[in-house]
Amino acid sequence: MPISFGHSVMIIAVVAVCTYFTRAAAFVLFGGKREVPSSVKYLGKVLPPAIIAILVIYCLKGVNPTVFPYGLAEIISVICVAVLHIWKRNNLLSIGLGTVIYMFFVQVVF
Amino acid sequence: MKKTLKYAFIQTIPVLFGYLFMGLAFGILFEKAGYNFIWAFFVSLTCYAGSMQFVLITLLTGGASAIHSAFMTLMINFRHMFYGLSLIERFKKTGKSKFYLIHALTDETYSLHCLVKPKEGMSDKKLMLYISVLDHIYWITGCVMGALIGQIIPFDTTGIDFAMTALFVVIFVEQWKESKQHLPAIIGGLCAIISLLVFGADNFLPPALVATVLMLLFYRANMEKQS
């Protein structure tokens, strides 16, 4: 351990409590008998698709398009997943085959 | 019950691969930092956060203060504050299970809650609970195994974590097909890309979220008129 037992436990506890806080915040503020404001209801409806789009970019944040292989493995694999899913609409097939394609690219091709 | 559990398990398979691999990676790094599998078990049980647990390793090795640890956690997990909004109504009917469902609300579990709806005769509460517990078990297993076996893995698993990216892409396509309005997804994607270019990979998430929320509020009248 790089630091003391007590210090380690303290940091882990702070991270655990703060993580729970962020996950509970929406329920504490709007979960009781209080009426959810219309602007919050609106955000609850339009935010999920926006957040998913952000998370897709988040997954790809490590890609560097300026150096070889220019994020080609990621771009091709993401397109494969999307096309497969539009075509067959089978969650496991799109994710499974997409992942195999990506693993092939990073292990064998590039 | 068995039918719901089986259904929940099948839906969580992509997360199974993603979590086992990410957990393994975390466990190996955590062990290297000087924390054994018992620590890995308790961290994955109590913190239960993917990217945040990796940052936790740097907090520990750097001997961070309580305030610094709190700030980092609030910033990195800021997005979770919004996840609850779309689940308030569904969680209301879950009684005391709500406290655990909230604890287990990771990116992936949230995504599955959005994607997977109960089939006829299934309890929504049980389905969400099974999905949450299964995902949590995968994560704990991955983290503990990583700390235990280290680098002794029989085949090359490089790239298997792409399952997580693929999961988000699939959800993106699903939501795109289902909703008539594509502006929210476009706004989110553009804000993320611009923020990534401006703030870099480590810091882009909070500004991207703030910009997205502001823009969605700005276009509110426009979008409510259309729907």
HADDOCK unambig.tbl for C-alpha pairs under 7 A between the chains (distance, minus, plus):
assign (segid A and resid 1 and name CA) (segid B and resid 33 and name CA) 6.75 0.50 0.50
assign (segid A and resid 1 and name CA) (segid B and resid 34 and name CA) 4.40 0.50 0.50
assign (segid A and resid 1 and name CA) (segid B and resid 35 and name CA) 6.08 0.50 0.50
assign (segid A and resid 2 and name CA) (segid B and resid 34 and name CA) 6.72 0.50 0.50
assign (segid A and resid 2 and name CA) (segid B and resid 61 and name CA) 5.54 0.50 0.50
assign (segid A and resid 3 and name CA) (segid B and resid 61 and name CA) 6.98 0.50 0.50
assign (segid A and resid 3 and name CA) (segid B and resid 63 and name CA) 6.21 0.50 0.50
assign (segid A and resid 8 and name CA) (segid B and resid 60 and name CA) 6.28 0.50 0.50
assign (segid A and resid 11 and name CA) (segid B and resid 60 and name CA) 7.00 0.50 0.50
assign (segid A and resid 11 and name CA) (segid B and resid 66 and name CA) 6.21 0.50 0.50
assign (segid A and resid 11 and name CA) (segid B and resid 69 and name CA) 6.43 0.50 0.50
assign (segid A and resid 12 and name CA) (segid B and resid 43 and name CA) 6.91 0.50 0.50
assign (segid A and resid 14 and name CA) (segid B and resid 66 and name CA) 6.55 0.50 0.50
assign (segid A and resid 14 and name CA) (segid B and resid 69 and name CA) 6.61 0.50 0.50
assign (segid A and resid 14 and name CA) (segid B and resid 70 and name CA) 6.03 0.50 0.50
assign (segid A and resid 15 and name CA) (segid B and resid 47 and name CA) 6.41 0.50 0.50
assign (segid A and resid 15 and name CA) (segid B and resid 69 and name CA) 6.41 0.50 0.50
assign (segid A and resid 15 and name CA) (segid B and resid 70 and name CA) 6.26 0.50 0.50
assign (segid A and resid 15 and name CA) (segid B and resid 73 and name CA) 5.88 0.50 0.50
assign (segid A and resid 16 and name CA) (segid B and resid 46 and name CA) 5.71 0.50 0.50
assign (segid A and resid 16 and name CA) (segid B and resid 47 and name CA) 4.16 0.50 0.50
assign (segid A and resid 18 and name CA) (segid B and resid 70 and name CA) 6.23 0.50 0.50
assign (segid A and resid 18 and name CA) (segid B and resid 73 and name CA) 6.19 0.50 0.50
assign (segid A and resid 18 and name CA) (segid B and resid 74 and name CA) 6.25 0.50 0.50
assign (segid A and resid 19 and name CA) (segid B and resid 47 and name CA) 6.69 0.50 0.50
assign (segid A and resid 19 and name CA) (segid B and resid 73 and name CA) 6.43 0.50 0.50
assign (segid A and resid 19 and name CA) (segid B and resid 77 and name CA) 6.47 0.50 0.50
assign (segid A and resid 20 and name CA) (segid B and resid 103 and name CA) 5.69 0.50 0.50
assign (segid A and resid 22 and name CA) (segid B and resid 74 and name CA) 6.77 0.50 0.50
assign (segid A and resid 22 and name CA) (segid B and resid 77 and name CA) 6.46 0.50 0.50
assign (segid A and resid 22 and name CA) (segid B and resid 78 and name CA) 6.33 0.50 0.50
assign (segid A and resid 22 and name CA) (segid B and resid 80 and name CA) 5.67 0.50 0.50
assign (segid A and resid 22 and name CA) (segid B and resid 81 and name CA) 5.07 0.50 0.50
assign (segid A and resid 23 and name CA) (segid B and resid 80 and name CA) 5.17 0.50 0.50
assign (segid A and resid 23 and name CA) (segid B and resid 81 and name CA) 5.56 0.50 0.50
assign (segid A and resid 23 and name CA) (segid B and resid 84 and name CA) 6.78 0.50 0.50
assign (segid A and resid 23 and name CA) (segid B and resid 102 and name CA) 5.88 0.50 0.50
assign (segid A and resid 23 and name CA) (segid B and resid 103 and name CA) 6.77 0.50 0.50
assign (segid A and resid 23 and name CA) (segid B and resid 105 and name CA) 6.58 0.50 0.50
assign (segid A and resid 24 and name CA) (segid B and resid 102 and name CA) 5.98 0.50 0.50
assign (segid A and resid 25 and name CA) (segid B and resid 81 and name CA) 5.68 0.50 0.50
assign (segid A and resid 26 and name CA) (segid B and resid 81 and name CA) 5.68 0.50 0.50
assign (segid A and resid 26 and name CA) (segid B and resid 82 and name CA) 6.70 0.50 0.50
assign (segid A and resid 26 and name CA) (segid B and resid 84 and name CA) 5.14 0.50 0.50
assign (segid A and resid 26 and name CA) (segid B and resid 85 and name CA) 5.70 0.50 0.50
assign (segid A and resid 27 and name CA) (segid B and resid 84 and name CA) 6.21 0.50 0.50
assign (segid A and resid 27 and name CA) (segid B and resid 88 and name CA) 6.20 0.50 0.50
assign (segid A and resid 31 and name CA) (segid B and resid 88 and name CA) 6.02 0.50 0.50
assign (segid A and resid 44 and name CA) (segid B and resid 85 and name CA) 4.99 0.50 0.50
assign (segid A and resid 44 and name CA) (segid B and resid 86 and name CA) 4.52 0.50 0.50
assign (segid A and resid 45 and name CA) (segid B and resid 86 and name CA) 6.56 0.50 0.50
assign (segid A and resid 46 and name CA) (segid B and resid 184 and name CA) 5.79 0.50 0.50
assign (segid A and resid 47 and name CA) (segid B and resid 184 and name CA) 6.85 0.50 0.50
assign (segid A and resid 49 and name CA) (segid B and resid 172 and name CA) 6.91 0.50 0.50
assign (segid A and resid 49 and name CA) (segid B and resid 175 and name CA) 6.37 0.50 0.50
assign (segid A and resid 49 and name CA) (segid B and resid 184 and name CA) 6.17 0.50 0.50
assign (segid A and resid 49 and name CA) (segid B and resid 185 and name CA) 5.05 0.50 0.50
assign (segid A and resid 50 and name CA) (segid B and resid 184 and name CA) 4.96 0.50 0.50
assign (segid A and resid 50 and name CA) (segid B and resid 185 and name CA) 4.25 0.50 0.50
assign (segid A and resid 50 and name CA) (segid B and resid 187 and name CA) 6.59 0.50 0.50
assign (segid A and resid 50 and name CA) (segid B and resid 188 and name CA) 4.19 0.50 0.50
assign (segid A and resid 50 and name CA) (segid B and resid 189 and name CA) 6.88 0.50 0.50
assign (segid A and resid 51 and name CA) (segid B and resid 188 and name CA) 6.23 0.50 0.50
assign (segid A and resid 52 and name CA) (segid B and resid 168 and name CA) 6.45 0.50 0.50
assign (segid A and resid 52 and name CA) (segid B and resid 172 and name CA) 6.14 0.50 0.50
assign (segid A and resid 53 and name CA) (segid B and resid 172 and name CA) 6.52 0.50 0.50
assign (segid A and resid 53 and name CA) (segid B and resid 185 and name CA) 5.62 0.50 0.50
assign (segid A and resid 53 and name CA) (segid B and resid 188 and name CA) 5.50 0.50 0.50
assign (segid A and resid 53 and name CA) (segid B and resid 189 and name CA) 4.86 0.50 0.50
assign (segid A and resid 54 and name CA) (segid B and resid 188 and name CA) 5.41 0.50 0.50
assign (segid A and resid 54 and name CA) (segid B and resid 189 and name CA) 5.33 0.50 0.50
assign (segid A and resid 54 and name CA) (segid B and resid 192 and name CA) 5.34 0.50 0.50
assign (segid A and resid 55 and name CA) (segid B and resid 168 and name CA) 6.94 0.50 0.50
assign (segid A and resid 56 and name CA) (segid B and resid 165 and name CA) 6.32 0.50 0.50
assign (segid A and resid 56 and name CA) (segid B and resid 168 and name CA) 5.75 0.50 0.50
assign (segid A and resid 56 and name CA) (segid B and resid 169 and name CA) 6.34 0.50 0.50
assign (segid A and resid 57 and name CA) (segid B and resid 189 and name CA) 6.98 0.50 0.50
assign (segid A and resid 57 and name CA) (segid B and resid 192 and name CA) 6.43 0.50 0.50
assign (segid A and resid 57 and name CA) (segid B and resid 193 and name CA) 6.83 0.50 0.50
assign (segid A and resid 59 and name CA) (segid B and resid 165 and name CA) 5.59 0.50 0.50
assign (segid A and resid 61 and name CA) (segid B and resid 201 and name CA) 5.54 0.50 0.50
assign (segid A and resid 62 and name CA) (segid B and resid 201 and name CA) 6.75 0.50 0.50
assign (segid A and resid 78 and name CA) (segid B and resid 166 and name CA) 6.74 0.50 0.50
assign (segid A and resid 81 and name CA) (segid B and resid 166 and name CA) 6.33 0.50 0.50
assign (segid A and resid 82 and name CA) (segid B and resid 169 and name CA) 6.51 0.50 0.50
assign (segid A and resid 82 and name CA) (segid B and resid 170 and name CA) 6.55 0.50 0.50
assign (segid A and resid 82 and name CA) (segid B and resid 173 and name CA) 6.60 0.50 0.50
assign (segid A and resid 85 and name CA) (segid B and resid 170 and name CA) 6.53 0.50 0.50
assign (segid A and resid 91 and name CA) (segid B and resid 170 and name CA) 6.78 0.50 0.50
assign (segid A and resid 95 and name CA) (segid B and resid 14 and name CA) 6.91 0.50 0.50
assign (segid A and resid 95 and name CA) (segid B and resid 163 and name CA) 5.94 0.50 0.50
assign (segid A and resid 95 and name CA) (segid B and resid 166 and name CA) 5.14 0.50 0.50
assign (segid A and resid 95 and name CA) (segid B and resid 167 and name CA) 6.05 0.50 0.50
assign (segid A and resid 98 and name CA) (segid B and resid 166 and name CA) 6.61 0.50 0.50
assign (segid A and resid 99 and name CA) (segid B and resid 160 and name CA) 6.18 0.50 0.50
assign (segid A and resid 99 and name CA) (segid B and resid 162 and name CA) 5.56 0.50 0.50
assign (segid A and resid 99 and name CA) (segid B and resid 163 and name CA) 5.35 0.50 0.50
assign (segid A and resid 102 and name CA) (segid B and resid 159 and name CA) 6.38 0.50 0.50
assign (segid A and resid 102 and name CA) (segid B and resid 162 and name CA) 6.97 0.50 0.50
assign (segid A and resid 103 and name CA) (segid B and resid 158 and name CA) 6.37 0.50 0.50
assign (segid A and resid 103 and name CA) (segid B and resid 159 and name CA) 4.70 0.50 0.50
assign (segid A and resid 103 and name CA) (segid B and resid 160 and name CA) 6.23 0.50 0.50
assign (segid A and resid 106 and name CA) (segid B and resid 159 and name CA) 6.57 0.50 0.50
assign (segid A and resid 107 and name CA) (segid B and resid 158 and name CA) 6.79 0.50 0.50
